[in-house]
Amino acid sequence: MRPILRTLIAGVTLGLAASGAMAQKTTLTVYTALETDQLKAYQEAFNKVQPNIEIKWVRDSTGVITAKLLAEKGNPQADAIMGVAATSMALFDRQGMLQPYAPLNLDAIMSQYRDRKNPPAWWGMDVWGTTLCFNTVEAAKRGIPKPESWRDLTKPVYKGQIVMPNPASSGTGFFKVLAWLQMFGDDGGKGGGWKYMDALHENIAQYTHSGSRPCNMAGSGEFVIGMSFEYRANANKARGAPIDLVFPKEGLGWDLEAFAIHKGTKNLDAARKLADWASSKDAMVLYGKNFAITAQPGVAPPLPNIPKDYESRLVKMDFYAAADNRERILAEWNKRYSAKSEPRR
């Protein structure tokens, strides 16, 4: 064979091989409510293990992502759902939208932090729970004391000084409402939980559409108290925000950031690989940098400003009961309180 012809054939062969390698690259569309400043680290760690799977993130707050997935039920666009509340996952499961799968590391995940079916429809990554961001500088200027309990927040001294997430758009807001209804009573809109929220509403300045925003607003001094969650509170304090973290003594609402594969995905093998990584100890170590409790025990190091008994302060949670009552609870909440919600962007 002539050298020129041999070179041409070799070039064509290499070109075909490169083309084949490119064709093997898969793009996964992953719907998420994870914080934007977490996504890069998680994606980079996953791609070290699976370099041929690209992730296209579709990110918004929990309520918005939940509504989007439900609206797309007849024509799903997501391959996987990562970092979305377990209360939403339970709702998707009720709707037949999830593909059951037992990831490689399922046995290491605590039973209370995963769907108990075998194989599970979803499983947890980490817990995110209630934290109040209290601006010490503005409070001192205005003579406002640091609260210790949920009941404290109904006192006249806090009028117009509290912001919290809207439960219809924010998972952080929703688990707060669930906790109050559990601790103080529901009774279809007549119980003590609703009476508590009636009194709290008198002191609320605004309901935001983000779980992080109240802490950001408190940190910047717009308001004295922002109801948020521990990751955002810890992160803001570490950046120098003049806030103390407060954990009301009656109990703390919480939810799981959870993972599931969307039923009908055309990229099932790649979605399973993402599930295997997301349930691994390496992934849990990353989650533990942001949250005090991971679904695998003994992984998360102590976080500054988070009490050692944090897990014992969490209220009991039934994710499927929350999913079954979600529509009723949000309808009642909107009827009573939505007039103070910030405008949607």
Solvent accessible surface area in square Angstrom, and as a share of the most:
residue,aa,sasa,rsa
1,M,143,0.64
2,R,189,0.69
3,P,94,0.59
4,I,137,0.69
5,L,89,0.44
6,R,128,0.47
7,T,96,0.56
8,L,109,0.54
9,I,82,0.42
10,A,49,0.38
11,G,41,0.39
12,V,94,0.54
13,T,79,0.46
14,L,130,0.65
15,G,41,0.39
16,L,124,0.61
17,A,64,0.49
18,A,54,0.42
19,S,62,0.40
20,G,31,0.30
21,A,59,0.46
22,M,150,0.67
23,A,84,0.65
24,Q,132,0.58
25,K,91,0.39
26,T,35,0.21
27,T,68,0.40
28,L,0,0.00
29,T,23,0.13
30,V,0,0.00
31,Y,5,0.02
32,T,0,0.00
33,A,13,0.10
34,L,0,0.00
35,E,22,0.10
36,T,98,0.57
37,D,75,0.39
38,Q,4,0.02
39,L,18,0.09
40,K,147,0.62
41,A,49,0.38
42,Y,4,0.01
43,Q,48,0.22
44,E,90,0.40
45,A,25,0.19
46,F,1,0.00
47,N,41,0.21
48,K,171,0.72
49,V,89,0.51
50,Q,44,0.20
51,P,82,0.52
52,N,79,0.41
53,I,10,0.05
54,E,82,0.37
55,I,15,0.08
56,K,118,0.50
57,W,52,0.18
58,V,36,0.20
59,R,94,0.34
60,D,55,0.29
61,S,16,0.10
62,T,10,0.06
63,G,4,0.04
64,V,49,0.28
65,I,0,0.00
66,T,2,0.01
67,A,57,0.44
68,K,76,0.32
69,L,1,0.00
70,L,59,0.29
71,A,89,0.69
72,E,31,0.14
73,K,93,0.39
74,G,81,0.78
75,N,105,0.54
76,P,54,0.34
77,Q,93,0.41
78,A,6,0.04
79,D,13,0.07
80,A,0,0.00
81,I,0,0.00
82,M,1,0.00
83,G,2,0.02
84,V,1,0.00
85,A,1,0.01
86,A,0,0.00
87,T,3,0.02
88,S,0,0.00
89,M,0,0.00
90,A,0,0.00
91,L,26,0.13
92,F,0,0.00
93,D,29,0.15
94,R,135,0.49
95,Q,75,0.33
96,G,43,0.41
97,M,6,0.03
98,L,8,0.04
99,Q,49,0.22
100,P,51,0.32
101,Y,43,0.16
102,A,44,0.34
103,P,5,0.03
104,L,146,0.72
105,N,42,0.22
106,L,15,0.08
107,D,135,0.70
108,A,48,0.37
109,I,3,0.01
110,M,45,0.20
111,S,58,0.38
112,Q,87,0.38
113,Y,7,0.03
114,R,58,0.21
115,D,5,0.03
116,R,191,0.70
117,K,99,0.42
118,N,142,0.73
119,P,62,0.39
120,P,1,0.01
121,A,3,0.03
122,W,4,0.01
123,W,5,0.02
124,G,0,0.00
125,M,0,0.00
126,D,0,0.00
127,V,0,0.00
128,W,15,0.05
129,G,0,0.00
130,T,0,0.00
131,T,0,0.00
132,L,1,0.00
133,C,0,0.00
134,F,8,0.03
135,N,2,0.01
136,T,49,0.29
137,V,73,0.42
138,E,27,0.12
139,A,4,0.03
140,A,83,0.64
141,K,144,0.61
142,R,103,0.38
143,G,59,0.57
144,I,15,0.08
145,P,74,0.47
146,K,99,0.42
147,P,2,0.01
148,E,116,0.52
149,S,7,0.04
150,W,1,0.00
151,R,123,0.45
152,D,25,0.13
153,L,0,0.00
154,T,41,0.24
155,K,100,0.42
156,P,116,0.73
157,V,62,0.36
158,Y,4,0.01
159,K,126,0.53
160,G,31,0.30
161,Q,32,0.14
162,I,0,0.00
163,V,0,0.00
164,M,2,0.01
165,P,0,0.00
166,N,5,0.03
167,P,1,0.01
168,A,24,0.19
169,S,1,0.01
170,S,3,0.02
171,G,7,0.06
172,T,4,0.02
173,G,0,0.00
174,F,4,0.02
175,F,0,0.00
176,K,1,0.00
177,V,0,0.00
178,L,22,0.11
179,A,1,0.01
180,W,1,0.00
181,L,11,0.06
182,Q,97,0.43
183,M,52,0.23
184,F,39,0.16
185,G,27,0.26
186,D,34,0.18
187,D,106,0.55
188,G,55,0.53
189,G,5,0.05
190,K,156,0.66
191,G,11,0.10
192,G,27,0.26
193,G,0,0.00
194,W,1,0.00
195,K,136,0.58
196,Y,4,0.02
197,M,5,0.02
198,D,58,0.30
199,A,41,0.32
200,L,3,0.02
201,H,29,0.13
202,E,102,0.46
203,N,5,0.03
204,I,4,0.02
205,A,36,0.28
206,Q,45,0.20
207,Y,5,0.02
208,T,0,0.00
209,H,31,0.14
210,S,36,0.23
211,G,10,0.10
212,S,11,0.07
213,R,71,0.26
214,P,0,0.00
215,C,0,0.00
216,N,68,0.35
217,M,7,0.03
218,A,0,0.00
219,G,13,0.12
220,S,80,0.52
221,G,16,0.15
222,E,95,0.43
223,F,40,0.17
224,V,0,0.00
225,I,0,0.00
226,G,0,0.00
227,M,0,0.00
228,S,0,0.00
229,F,9,0.04
230,E,0,0.00
231,Y,20,0.08
232,R,18,0.07
233,A,0,0.00
234,N,16,0.08
235,A,18,0.14
236,N,14,0.07
237,K,66,0.28
238,A,90,0.70
239,R,159,0.58
240,G,60,0.58
241,A,22,0.17
242,P,50,0.32
243,I,2,0.01
244,D,40,0.21
245,L,25,0.12
246,V,11,0.06
247,F,23,0.09
248,P,0,0.00
249,K,147,0.62
250,E,63,0.28
251,G,7,0.07
252,L,0,0.00
253,G,0,0.00
254,W,17,0.06
255,D,1,0.01
256,L,0,0.00
257,E,11,0.05
258,A,0,0.00
259,F,1,0.00
260,A,3,0.02
261,I,4,0.02
262,H,4,0.02
263,K,102,0.43
264,G,60,0.58
265,T,22,0.13
266,K,195,0.83
267,N,46,0.23
268,L,55,0.27
269,D,95,0.49
270,A,7,0.05
271,A,0,0.00
272,R,88,0.32
273,K,76,0.32
274,L,1,0.00
275,A,0,0.00
276,D,27,0.14
277,W,16,0.06
278,A,0,0.00
279,S,0,0.00
280,S,20,0.13
281,K,129,0.55
282,D,103,0.53
283,A,0,0.00
284,M,0,0.00
285,V,62,0.35
286,L,34,0.17
287,Y,0,0.00
288,G,0,0.00
289,K,135,0.57
290,N,26,0.13
291,F,1,0.00
292,A,24,0.19
293,I,14,0.07
294,T,5,0.03
295,A,0,0.00
296,Q,13,0.06
297,P,80,0.50
298,G,88,0.85
299,V,24,0.14
300,A,27,0.21
301,P,71,0.44
302,P,129,0.81
303,L,24,0.12
304,P,91,0.58
305,N,66,0.34
306,I,20,0.10
307,P,33,0.21
308,K,212,0.90
309,D,70,0.36
310,Y,5,0.02
311,E,79,0.36
312,S,93,0.60
313,R,78,0.28
314,L,25,0.13
315,V,17,0.10
316,K,170,0.72
317,M,37,0.17
318,D,87,0.45
319,F,17,0.07
320,Y,45,0.17
321,A,43,0.33
322,A,7,0.05
323,A,5,0.04
324,D,86,0.45
325,N,53,0.27
326,R,24,0.09
327,E,146,0.65
328,R,98,0.36
329,I,5,0.03
330,L,20,0.10
331,A,62,0.48
332,E,31,0.14
333,W,3,0.01
334,N,55,0.28
335,K,153,0.65
336,R,78,0.28
337,Y,4,0.02
338,S,44,0.28
339,A,104,0.80
340,K,67,0.28
341,S,29,0.19
342,E,16,0.07
343,P,111,0.70
344,R,152,0.55
345,R,239,0.87
